Amino acid sequence: MTHLSVNINKVATIRNARGGNMPDIKKVAQDCEEFGAEGITVHPRPDERHIRYADVYDLKPLIKTEFNIEGYPSSQFIDLILKVKPTQVTLVPDSPDAITSNAGWDIASHFNQLSELVDLFTGKGIRTSIFVGTDPENIQAAAKTGTDRIELYTEPYARLYPEDKEKAIQPFIEAAELAKNLGLGLNAGHDLNLDNLAWFKRNIPWLEEVSIGHALICDALYYGLKETISLYKACIE
């Protein structure tokens, strides 16, 4: 079974545009769970332009499914993870001013840092996932850190999919098979949507989790949140 984790960052972006508490992040997270999502994802950034650190603390006692916190492991982020103790922490190599994640880790260049973080978080009972591309050597290096899972950065797949879906999926199949053979759990995220998600899942049936935010929230403007979650779940079931 592949779980759908809804990234609610974009909901926070809308709230922050006007101040106040509309839409209510806590209510949206609870509604996503009620409508069938198996997880909630947030990605707090240093400038708090969408999810705020205070939001993360507020959400923790409310979430009944899996809570995934992703982000760059700054000292502030590490402190947040150790205090909140989410189900999963996803380590991404974003610079503080990045608009969105745009690459996976170069594991070899950050091996000691990532290995130490994996040891720290798993020692606290937190599942770890490292955001990576499809390069085989990089995935092999990720496995050596001791991480529980990797998350495949799927923007290259999404970009090529409209032109040639077979070519788009092939490196991801190979990366996913390698991860499975190495004993790594497999997540995926970035630019997955209602057009390309089902094909991705069909070719990688052992996928454990997809984290989707921007496209899902955009679709919810047209279909409503409940129907949108149902549509995304149908793609992975």
Secondary structure, DSSP 8 states (H G I E B T S, - for coil): --EEEEE-HHHHHHHHHH-TTSS-HHHHHHHHHHTT-SEEEE---TT-SSS-HHHHHHHTTT--SEEEEEE---HHHHHHHHHH--SEEEE----TT-SS------TGGGHHHHHHHHHHHHHTT-EEEEEE-S-HHHHHHHHHTT-SEEEEE-HHHHHHTTT-HHHHHHHHHHHHHHHHHTT-EEEEESS--TTTHHHHHHH-TT--EEEE-HHHHHHHHHH-HHHHHHHHHHHH-
